[in-house]
Amino acid sequence: MLLSVVVFISATAVAGDSSSEEVALQSLATPADGDPFFIEESGRLTIAVTHAFARSEAAVRLSYLLAYWKKRFQIANEWRGDRVFVSGSVYGIKIQAMFAINDSRIVGFAHDPGWPWRGQVQTYVDRKLKKYLSVNYDDP
């Protein structure tokens, strides 16, 4: 389910990471002029998935996943530098998420879909991000 775009691991899993990780988190946690939307800290879930690529390659691989979600679920995305804003609706549930790419991770925030979906979404998004960020993944 694409609802998974909304499920993210707890922000505590990201605490204690490198300063570049903190910069990526800060870039998402602070609204910038012209951002399509902002996800408030309360009711927000966080995910962080590591990658072994240059930022540009990680962005390309994330773009493959976003293209899949757009084709499959009509989920829109809008890039702003190393950040991407994802929005749409799947099965009547509104989705808003933001991802930032740094040198070693992709970090994201999303609105919490609520307890009935949290586990399914977390599993789905984690699995999809790891698939597309795998060194064994080929271009689609």
Order of alpha helices (4+ residues) and beta strands (2+ residues): alpha-beta-alpha-beta-beta-beta-beta-alpha
